[in-house]
Amino acid sequence: MFSRLKIIDRFIIGKFVRTFLFTSLLFSLIAIIIDISQKIKDFLVEDITWKEILFDYYLNFVPNINMLLWPLFIMISVIFFTSRMSKESETIAIFQAGLSLPRFLRPYLITAGIICLIHLIFNHYILPIGNKKKVAFENKIYKRNLDQKKLLDIHMFMDPKTKVYLKNFRVEDSTAFEFRIETFDDKSKMVSLLKAASATYLPSKNLWKLQQYTIRRIDGLNEYFYSSSTPKDTFIDIKPKDFVRYRNVNESLTSYELQELIQEEKRRGIGNGRNYEIEFHRRTADSFTIIILTIIGMIVASRKVRGGMGLHIAIGVGAGALFILLSKFSLTLATVPGIPTYLGVWIPNLLFMGFAYYLYKNAQS
């Protein structure tokens, strides 16, 4: 395929790839230095080895930060090398030779498309696998990653007819307090109710130990009631992991696992499924951002202006900062009920697609 490309295509693709790799390497080193400076105290205090820090954390931290910032790296790279071409009048010579803007854009889109595909595969499948170790490492030394909201007043469904409630959940010994299971019939009428002062999960037996429990069964006008202060081991189709969620757990799930979890969360009524939907759509939206920012960067930097490269880079950094701001806003907007999650996540891309189209049409005129 590469041999079939024209000289101008190979020339631009080579500049694009080299500049992009250099930018990624430079910013990765800066990110590592900053991260080490922030976490060095925790690394020294906690009971962890340097092998864990290097292989479990930083070996996965670098791809993570790169996938997050690749769209910005792309825009900086495109503006940098294209602006240099404009400064040296190379772009003027190319256009005066009869090359149209769409034709000049082709090698940019080829490179951006390949990088976008790599980014897409990493985002959906490869990166989450590596993040399993990274997230486990972070959760080991940073207990604040635990989502405390998931430990209080938990309502969830085991199945469409069985509802579970607990006042709070203690992670240290997997104990639920003020535990209650309500079972309903096809007409949504309660047919049984189990209450326990506490329920502790026993992993060796895969059972729950109930303390001070009562059982109430309702059959029309007949009612059965039983109460006991003697502990009882019983099977309940839930696990402590159903109650405990870490804020960064979605980072360690492949897109296939995310979809499964979304369905499970919806079925059990935990109410966190929307956050996982946002993560799923974000992975795709971030990848396509690469193509959009490539187009914007190329059009902005291909014109020779008085401010030169400095002005081009300032415009690029400003556009990148605006995009990041809009991305954060859109993720918040996507959590609002009534707004489709995919639409909320894609808002920045849609706005910047419109901006890219405007620049493209005006550049041709």
SULTAFEN-V839485 format. One line per field, one symbol per residue. phi: phi as a letter, one per 20 degrees, with the letter a starting at -180 (. if undefined). Layout:
phi->???
This chain:
phi->.ffeffgffffffffgfffffffffffffffffffffedgffffefecefffffeedffdffffffffdggffgfffffffffffffemffffffffofffgfffgfffffffffffgfffffecffgfffgffffffffdcfffffffedcledbdfbgdcddcbfbcdfgcldddlebcddcefemefdbbdcbfbcdfdffdlcdeedldccccccmeebdcbcbdegcebecfbcgffeecdgdfffddffffffffgfffffemfndffffffffffffffffggffffffffffefeecffmfgffffffffffffffffffffffffefgndgfffffeggfffffffffffffffff
